[in-house]
């Protein structure tokens, strides 16, 4: 029988652990210019050794050196020259301005506009603590309406459950506190459904050219890189290379996680997380009747169509609002009667035949409502003027600021890659702190602190320079492969893989992926994201490769030029592309048509 007893075992093994410097280098490489600028400013605040180098502002050392030189020259000059007798002091009584004093003392209380002092102050109308949104707009309207406390509480609960588009995403049971709240995915599902229905009705914006490559955003996944992990080449920052690659999806039995010795004990000793505390129970003071009263009250507010649960209710609320405005107007004539009939037809179509509108079954709609097809077309044109997402009128999304990180410029017959370093702080080390490390008067803790800060500052400067060199190498490789695109336009874009560029410059594909992540290039054809140049290839004409982006553009162009009464099927589009030398299948055409959010053949057909 073997007895259990403690034993001591020695084991020698080699491990590759990411040091803080290597982790910083990986994170710095993935930053764009704006993010890098914020990161440098943060480091300068935290690390006193770092300071910004500016040509217009003299350095602290230069200023102190000049002051010492000036003081030394002044002291020498003073010793040589004879003392100068002091000037006669002026009487301070003569410096008083008695005219202005008596004018203010004998002020009768009235002054002309010329005599009044003009002080330039900013107008209070220009002060705004924060931009308003839909919630603020609705709460402002609710505050001006006389309601009971129960209805007011119900209205506030409804306003708080509106999404950015202005739709009510919570059910009556959830608002009453009977059912648990829906998961956050429900809000995204409602928004996606509204966008798809609005696009089918022609209410959505047209597909932009930049959206053609929506399915190619994750280029690393298409190349077989299932996870982009840190990879540092040997010799960088004086540390051996480290490479993490996980080939199995998370949660698979083969997946293993290796922890550093310093981290593992901390995780093992951490207490188990307690169960998620139950959410406090909501006890409303309103009932179902008061909830419906509050819902109808909000739907009468501005903007029309707010607090609806689907697109049909939203459009109907807007049409009813237009009908009420027309009834309130006192100009009753033939034109008003025609407008009223048009609104009535549009409401009947939205209420009962919205699915038929999406399928473009205009003849069936004409027979169902008993109106000529020309009147149906006019009603549909009026429906397309409605707003499918009224909440965005007040929930304005701030525009995303894009500043190119690099520029592709042609100099003679050669293309150059220029890094955009405007407004980017140039770092230097403060030599005053270096003298603190060798000064005898400082204690050991002070010298250790300054030494640690010095190492951190040097590491940051090296990582920023390493980022610049890596991005420059990647961009020169991109320029060498995409010269036809830079000179002739997007139709000459060639397929290019991240793996090919990585092998050319001698780095890991994950390094290239970080170098092009969230960075933009200014080219003669416009500003493009660096990932835009990477795409897979299909079998093109004459055995050459054709970019998937070009394939999408051709599919979109064929659909735009088709006869609306007899639209092209996916099989017909496939045969046309194959006749042009592009070997694709019908499933590939259908996949990219759906990626571009182009309806099917049945939905595109217009019956005349």
QUIQUICOR-V64585 format. One record per pair of residues at least 12 apart in sequence whose C-alpha atoms are under 10 Angstrom apart, sorted by the first residue. I is the first residue (numbers start at 0). GAP is how many residues later the second one is. Records with the same first field share a line. If there is no record, write none. Layout:
BEGIN
I = GAP / GAP
END
This chain:
BEGIN
14 = 227 / 243 / 245 / 246
15 = 223 / 224 / 225 / 226 / 227 / 228 / 244
16 = 223 / 224 / 225 / 226 / 241 / 242 / 243 / 244
17 = 212 / 213 / 214 / 221 / 222 / 223 / 224 / 225 / 242
18 = 220
19 = 436 / 439
20 = 216 / 218 / 434 / 435 / 438 / 439 / 441 / 442
21 = 208 / 209 / 210 / 214 / 215 / 217 / 219 / 220 / 437 / 441
22 = 207 / 208 / 209
23 = 435 / 436 / 439 / 440
24 = 205 / 207 / 211 / 212 / 434 / 435 / 437 / 438 / 439 / 440 / 441 / 442
25 = 203 / 204 / 205 / 206 / 437 / 441 / 485 / 488 / 489
26 = 203 / 436 / 440 / 487
27 = 432 / 435 / 436 / 438 / 439 / 486 / 487
28 = 434 / 435 / 436 / 437 / 438 / 439 / 441 / 442 / 482 / 483 / 484 / 485 / 486 / 487 / 488
29 = 437 / 441 / 481 / 482 / 483 / 484 / 485 / 486 / 487 / 488 / 489
30 = 436 / 483 / 484 / 485 / 486 / 487 / 488
31 = 370 / 371 / 372 / 373 / 483 / 484 / 485 / 486 / 487 / 488
32 = 369 / 370 / 371 / 372 / 373 / 386 / 387 / 388 / 389 / 390 / 391 / 485 / 486 / 487
33 = 367 / 368 / 369 / 370 / 371 / 389 / 390 / 485
35 = 388 / 389 / 428
36 = 384 / 386 / 387 / 388
37 = 386 / 387
39 = 12 / 384 / 385 / 386 / 387 / 420 / 421 / 424
40 = 383 / 384
42 = 413 / 414 / 417
43 = 381 / 383 / 413
45 = 407
46 = 403 / 405 / 406 / 407 / 409 / 410
47 = 381 / 382 / 385 / 402 / 405 / 406 / 409
48 = 378 / 379 / 380 / 381 / 382 / 383 / 384 / 385 / 401 / 402 / 403 / 404 / 405 / 406 / 407 / 408 / 409
49 = 376 / 377 / 378 / 379 / 380 / 381 / 383 / 403 / 404 / 406 / 407 / 408 / 410 / 411
50 = 374 / 375 / 376 / 377 / 378 / 379 / 406
51 = 372 / 373 / 374 / 375 / 376 / 377 / 378
52 = 372 / 373 / 374 / 375 / 376
53 = 371 / 372 / 373 / 374
58 = 371
59 = 370 / 371 / 372
60 = 369 / 370 / 371
130 = 263 / 264 / 265
131 = 262 / 263 / 264
132 = 31 / 258 / 259 / 260 / 261 / 262 / 263
133 = 25 / 28 / 29 / 30 / 31 / 32 / 168 / 169 / 172 / 256 / 257 / 258 / 259 / 260 / 261 / 262
134 = 21 / 24 / 25 / 26 / 27 / 28 / 29 / 31 / 256 / 259 / 260
135 = 23 / 258
136 = 164 / 165 / 166 / 257 / 258
137 = 17 / 18 / 21 / 160 / 163 / 164 / 165 / 168
138 = 16 / 17 / 20 / 21 / 159
140 = 157 / 160 / 161
141 = 13 / 14 / 17 / 155 / 156 / 159
144 = 152
146 = 147 / 150
147 = 138 / 142 / 146
148 = 136 / 137
149 = 134 / 135 / 136 / 137 / 140 / 141 / 144
150 = 134 / 135 / 136 / 138 / 139 / 140 / 141 / 142 / 143 / 144 / 146
151 = 134 / 138 / 139 / 141 / 142 / 145
152 = 131 / 132 / 133 / 137 / 138 / 141
153 = 21 / 22 / 130 / 131 / 132 / 133 / 134 / 136 / 137 / 138 / 139 / 140 / 141
154 = 135 / 136 / 137 / 138 / 139 / 140 / 141 / 142 / 143
155 = 138 / 142
156 = 13 / 18 / 19 / 127 / 134 / 137
157 = 12 / 13 / 14 / 17 / 133 / 136 / 137 / 140 / 149
158 = 135 / 136 / 139 / 147 / 148
160 = 14 / 26 / 146
161 = 25 / 144 / 145 / 146 / 147 / 229
162 = 24 / 25 / 27 / 28 / 144 / 228 / 229 / 232
163 = 23 / 27 / 225 / 226 / 227 / 228 / 229 / 230 / 231 / 232 / 233
164 = 25 / 26 / 29 / 141 / 142 / 223 / 224 / 225 / 226 / 227 / 228 / 229 / 230
165 = 25 / 137 / 138 / 139 / 140 / 141 / 142 / 143 / 148 / 222 / 223 / 224 / 225 / 226 / 227 / 228 / 229
166 = 20 / 23 / 24 / 27 / 138 / 139 / 140 / 141 / 142 / 143 / 144 / 146 / 147 / 221 / 222 / 223 / 224
167 = 19 / 22 / 127 / 138 / 139 / 140 / 141 / 142
168 = 12 / 13 / 15 / 17 / 18 / 19 / 20 / 21 / 22 / 138 / 139 / 140 / 141
169 = 12 / 16 / 17 / 139
170 = 138
171 = 116 / 119 / 120
172 = 115
173 = 108
174 = 107 / 109 / 111 / 112 / 113 / 116
175 = 106 / 107 / 108 / 109 / 110 / 111 / 112 / 115
176 = 104 / 105 / 106 / 107
177 = 103 / 104 / 105
179 = 99 / 101
189 = 119 / 120 / 121
190 = 119 / 198
192 = 117 / 118
193 = 115 / 116 / 117 / 118 / 194 / 195
194 = 116 / 193 / 194
195 = 401 / 403
196 = 113 / 114 / 115 / 157 / 158 / 161 / 191
197 = 113 / 160 / 186 / 189 / 190 / 191
198 = 159 / 189 / 398 / 399 / 400
199 = 155 / 157 / 158 / 159 / 160 / 397 / 398 / 399 / 403 / 404
200 = 153 / 154 / 155 / 156 / 157 / 158 / 159 / 179 / 182 / 183 / 187
201 = 155 / 156 / 178 / 179 / 181 / 182 / 183
202 = 178 / 180 / 181 / 182 / 183 / 184 / 185 / 186
203 = 180 / 183 / 184 / 185
205 = 391
206 = 349 / 389 / 390 / 391
207 = 388
208 = 344 / 347 / 387
209 = 318 / 322
210 = 384 / 385 / 386
211 = 336 / 337 / 338 / 339 / 340 / 341 / 344 / 380 / 381 / 383 / 384 / 385
212 = 319 / 322 / 335 / 336 / 337 / 339 / 340 / 379 / 382 / 383
213 = 335 / 378 / 381 / 382
214 = 333 / 334 / 376 / 377 / 379 / 380 / 381
215 = 315 / 316 / 318 / 319 / 320 / 332 / 333 / 379
216 = 314 / 315 / 317 / 318
217 = 295 / 313 / 316 / 317
218 = 278 / 279 / 294 / 312 / 313 / 315 / 316 / 317
219 = 277 / 278 / 279 / 289 / 290 / 292 / 293 / 311 / 314 / 315
221 = 275 / 276 / 313 / 314
222 = 274 / 275 / 276 / 286 / 312 / 313
223 = 23 / 275
224 = 20 / 21 / 22 / 273 / 274 / 284 / 285 / 288
225 = 19 / 20 / 21 / 22 / 23
226 = 17 / 18 / 19 / 20 / 21 / 22 / 23 / 283
227 = 15 / 16 / 17 / 18 / 280 / 281 / 282 / 283 / 285 / 286
228 = 13 / 14 / 15 / 16 / 17 / 279 / 280 / 281 / 282 / 285
229 = 12 / 13 / 14 / 15 / 278 / 280 / 281 / 284
230 = 12 / 13 / 14 / 276 / 277 / 278 / 279 / 280
231 = 12 / 275 / 276 / 278 / 279
232 = 273 / 274 / 275 / 278
235 = 226 / 227 / 230
236 = 222 / 225 / 226 / 229
242 = 265 / 267
243 = 266
244 = 265
294 = 12 / 13
295 = 12
298 = 15 / 18 / 19 / 22
299 = 17 / 18 / 20 / 21
301 = 88 / 89
302 = 15 / 84 / 86 / 87 / 88 / 89 / 90 / 91
303 = 12 / 13 / 14 / 15 / 16 / 17 / 18 / 82 / 83 / 86 / 87
304 = 12 / 13 / 14 / 15 / 16 / 81 / 82 / 83 / 84 / 85 / 86
305 = 12 / 82 / 83 / 84 / 85
306 = 83 / 84
309 = 78
310 = 39 / 43 / 76 / 77 / 78
311 = 35 / 38 / 39 / 40 / 42 / 76
312 = 37 / 38
313 = 36 / 72 / 73 / 74 / 75 / 76
314 = 31 / 32 / 35 / 36 / 68 / 69 / 71 / 72 / 73 / 74 / 75
315 = 30 / 31 / 32 / 33 / 34 / 35 / 67 / 70
316 = 30
317 = 29 / 65 / 68 / 69 / 70 / 72
318 = 24 / 25 / 27 / 28 / 31 / 63 / 64 / 67
319 = 23 / 24 / 27
321 = 17 / 18 / 21
322 = 16 / 17 / 18 / 19 / 20 / 21 / 24
323 = 16
325 = 13 / 14 / 17
326 = 13
340 = 34 / 38
341 = 33 / 34 / 36 / 37 / 38 / 40
342 = 36 / 39 / 40
343 = 35
344 = 24 / 25 / 26 / 30 / 31 / 33 / 34 / 35
345 = 29 / 30 / 31 / 32 / 33 / 34 / 35 / 36 / 37
346 = 32 / 36
347 = 17 / 20 / 21 / 31
348 = 16 / 17 / 19 / 20 / 27 / 30 / 31 / 34
349 = 29 / 30 / 33
351 = 13 / 16 / 17
352 = 12 / 15 / 16
355 = 247
356 = 23 / 246
357 = 241 / 244 / 245 / 246
358 = 240 / 241 / 242 / 243 / 244 / 245 / 246 / 247 / 248
359 = 242 / 243 / 244 / 245 / 246 / 247
360 = 241 / 242 / 244 / 245 / 246 / 247
361 = 12 / 14 / 15 / 18 / 244 / 245 / 246
362 = 13 / 243 / 244 / 245
363 = 243
372 = 235
401 = 116 / 117 / 118 / 125 / 127
402 = 17 / 116 / 117 / 118 / 119 / 124
403 = 15 / 16 / 17 / 115 / 116 / 117 / 118 / 119 / 123 / 124 / 125 / 126
404 = 13 / 14 / 15 / 16 / 17 / 66 / 111 / 113 / 114 / 115 / 116 / 117 / 124 / 125
405 = 12 / 13 / 14 / 15 / 65 / 66 / 69 / 113 / 114 / 115 / 116 / 117 / 121 / 124
406 = 12 / 13 / 68 / 113 / 114 / 115 / 116 / 117 / 120
407 = 67 / 68 / 71 / 78 / 113 / 114 / 115 / 116
408 = 70 / 77 / 113 / 114 / 115
409 = 76 / 77 / 113 / 114
413 = 66
414 = 61 / 64 / 65 / 68 / 71
415 = 56 / 59 / 60 / 63
416 = 54 / 55 / 56 / 57 / 58 / 59 / 62 / 104 / 105
417 = 54 / 57 / 103 / 104
418 = 49 / 50 / 52 / 53 / 56 / 102
419 = 101 / 102
420 = 47
425 = 35
426 = 30 / 31 / 33 / 34 / 37
427 = 29 / 30 / 33
428 = 25 / 28 / 29 / 32
429 = 24
432 = 14 / 17 / 18 / 20 / 21
433 = 13 / 16 / 17 / 20
434 = 12 / 15
435 = 14 / 15
436 = 12 / 13 / 14
466 = 47 / 48
467 = 47
469 = 35 / 37 / 41 / 42 / 44 / 45 / 46
470 = 40 / 41 / 43 / 44 / 45 / 48
471 = 43
472 = 28 / 29 / 31 / 32 / 33 / 39 / 42
473 = 24 / 27 / 28 / 30 / 31 / 33 / 37 / 38 / 39 / 41 / 42 / 56
474 = 26 / 37 / 40 / 41 / 46 / 55
475 = 25 / 29
476 = 23 / 24 / 25 / 27 / 28
477 = 18 / 20 / 23 / 52 / 55 / 56
478 = 54
480 = 12 / 13 / 14 / 15 / 20 / 52
481 = 12 / 13 / 14 / 51
484 = 38 / 39 / 40 / 48
485 = 37 / 38 / 39 / 40
486 = 36 / 37 / 38
487 = 36 / 37
488 = 35 / 36 / 37
489 = 35 / 59 / 60 / 63
490 = 55 / 56 / 58 / 59 / 60 / 62 / 63
491 = 54 / 55 / 58
492 = 39 / 40 / 41 / 42 / 53 / 54 / 55 / 56 / 57
493 = 39 / 40 / 41 / 42 / 43 / 50 / 51 / 52 / 53 / 54 / 55 / 56
494 = 38 / 39 / 40 / 41 / 42 / 43 / 49 / 50 / 51 / 52 / 53 / 54 / 55
495 = 36 / 37 / 38 / 39 / 40 / 41 / 49 / 50 / 51
496 = 12 / 36 / 37 / 38 / 39 / 40
497 = 12 / 13 / 14 / 15 / 18 / 33 / 35 / 36 / 37 / 38
498 = 13 / 14
499 = 12
500 = 33
512 = 17 / 18
514 = 15 / 16
515 = 13 / 14 / 15 / 16 / 17 / 18
516 = 12 / 13 / 14
517 = 12 / 13
518 = 12
519 = 12
531 = 17
532 = 14 / 16
533 = 13 / 14 / 15
534 = 12 / 13 / 14 / 15
535 = 12 / 13
536 = 12 / 13 / 14
537 = 12 / 13 / 44 / 45 / 46
538 = 39 / 42 / 43 / 44 / 45
539 = 37 / 38 / 40 / 41 / 42 / 43 / 44
540 = 36 / 37 / 38 / 39 / 40 / 41 / 42
541 = 38 / 39 / 40
542 = 38 / 39 / 40
543 = 37 / 38
544 = 37
545 = 35 / 36 / 37
547 = 44
548 = 43
550 = 26 / 31 / 33 / 38 / 41
551 = 37 / 40 / 41 / 43 / 44
552 = 39 / 43
553 = 19 / 23
554 = 15 / 18 / 19 / 21 / 22 / 34 / 35 / 37 / 38 / 41
555 = 36 / 37 / 40 / 42
557 = 15 / 18 / 19
558 = 14 / 34 / 39 / 42 / 45
561 = 42
562 = 41 / 42 / 43
563 = 37 / 40 / 41 / 42 / 43 / 44
564 = 39 / 40 / 41 / 42 / 43
565 = 35 / 36 / 38 / 39 / 40 / 41
566 = 33 / 34 / 35 / 36 / 37 / 38 / 39
567 = 32 / 33 / 34 / 36 / 37
568 = 17 / 20 / 21 / 31 / 32 / 33
569 = 15 / 16 / 17 / 18 / 19 / 20 / 21 / 23 / 30 / 31
570 = 14 / 15 / 16 / 18 / 19
571 = 14
572 = 12 / 13 / 16 / 17
573 = 12 / 13 / 14 / 15 / 16
576 = 12
END
